[in-house]
Amino acid sequence: MKAKTGTPVAGPATAAAGEAPLVRRPEKRAGWLEWLAVHFVFLIVCAFFLVPFLWLLSAAFDAKATAYIQWPVAPTLMNFAHLFTDYDFGRVLFNSLFVAIATMILVVFAVALAGYSLSRLDFRRKDWITYGVLLLQTMPISATMVPIYGLARQLGLRNSYLGLVLISAAIELPFLVWLMKGFFDSIPRHLEEAAWLDGRTRLRALFEIVLPLAGPGLGIAAGLSFLSAWAEVLLVIILIDTQDLTTVPLAFYQAMRTQGGYTEVQYGVIAAMAVLYILPVMVVFFGARRFMVRGLMNSTRGL
């Protein structure tokens, strides 16, 4: 649009401010030296993390595996066969799976109720209790070994699946309750209030309205609790004395300790055990990765 004099009419913002419109400068691209340095550092980091896995894959199928990376001349499955014939790895793997899955189910159920209560209920000193729950997570398990051992012995929880599951869940609860509390804070309250107006009870509204929306948070709680229970070794040493309840992390230590006091380690057997040990972790990660990523992104809202 032009005025009668033939001069262009300035826009409202330009006319009011009397300034020329801002010109966006083109972004400066990185030089070849910066590009090379970034990719070089990235390759070093990738190699640092991938080399141990490369050793696992090569040594697991090598009958003459050593502590160094070498390609197997004649790949074999004998290392995996030795696990199930000489180390009773089937029972050990079942113990770890049972404890990890049972802990995950118990933790998810507990953090769903506890996190919802801290998020929705109003009571005195609520902030103190919330931060007190998080403070419990800072206490290392090694500093509480003696009271855990004494309490488990008094309650008859030693040398039992129940003791491993209950104590593993108790160790994971503080942080995950805090995590779920923040996640429930991000869910609008008017959704469950509308359900109350429709005649649903608070508990029914929780299970039908709130928990489906909190699925990503529950997914990350399930994943973290499974991984923690799957990798726990110190708690097993404290509570378990019998071979029937040995888990995979403890089996690693026993397999290396019995081979001539660390001087005659069967690296192929250890690598095969590690390959089977990481498979459930990979399955859990790829199965719940979407929930875990969404839960990590949304769990801090409302804190």
C-alpha positions, 0 to 999 in steps of 0.5 A: 500500500502506498500514499498519494505522494508515492512514498511507501507507508511505514508499518504501525510498529515502524511508524510508532518507534521511528526505527528501521526494521531489524535485519536478522544476521545469518548464523555463522557456521563452524569452521572445519577445525571446530568440526574436526575437533568436535567429531574427534572428541565424540569418537573418543567418547564412543570408543571409551564406552564401546570397547568393553562391550566389544571385549564381551562379545569377542570373549564370550565366543572365544574358548581361549579368551584373555583380558585383551580384545582378540577375535576368536579364531574358532567361535564356540558356544562352550562358554555359555554351556559351561555356565549352565553345567558348571555354575548352575546359571539357570537358577541364578538367572531365575533368582535375579529375574524374580527379585527384580520383577517382584521389586518393580511391581511392589515399588510401582504400587507403593510410589503410585499411592505415596506420590499421589498422597504427597501431591494432593493431600494438604497437611502440616509440615508437608514440605518437611516430610517431602524433603525428609523423604528425599533425604533418606535417598542420600544415605548409602546402604553401606552405612546401614548394613548393620541395622539392616542385617539385625532387622532382617534377622529379627524379622526372619527375612534373611535367606528368603525372597521376601527379604530381598524384595522388601528391602530392595523396594524400601531402598528405592522408594524415597527417590521414586516417591519424590519423582512421582510426587512431582509428576502428579503435581503436573496433572491438573486437579480439575480432571479428577474433580470432574470425576468426583462430580460424576459420582466416582470415589477418590480411589476410583478417580485415581485408578481411572483418571490420574494413573493413566495420565501418570503412565510415563512416570510409572514407567520410569519408576518401573524401569529404575526399580528393576535396574536397581534390584537387578544390579544389587549385590551388597544387599545380597551379601548381607541377607543371603548365605545359601547358594539357592538364592544367589543372584547374578551379581554375586555369581560374578564375584564367586566365579572370579574368586574361585578361579585360583584367587583371581590368577586363573580367571576364565575370561570366556565364562565371565564374558558369557555371563555378562552377555546374558546378564545385560540382555534383560536390561536391554529388553527393559530399556527398549521396551520402556524407553518412550515411557522413561524419556517422557517421565524424565521430561515431565516428572520435574513439573510442579516441584 
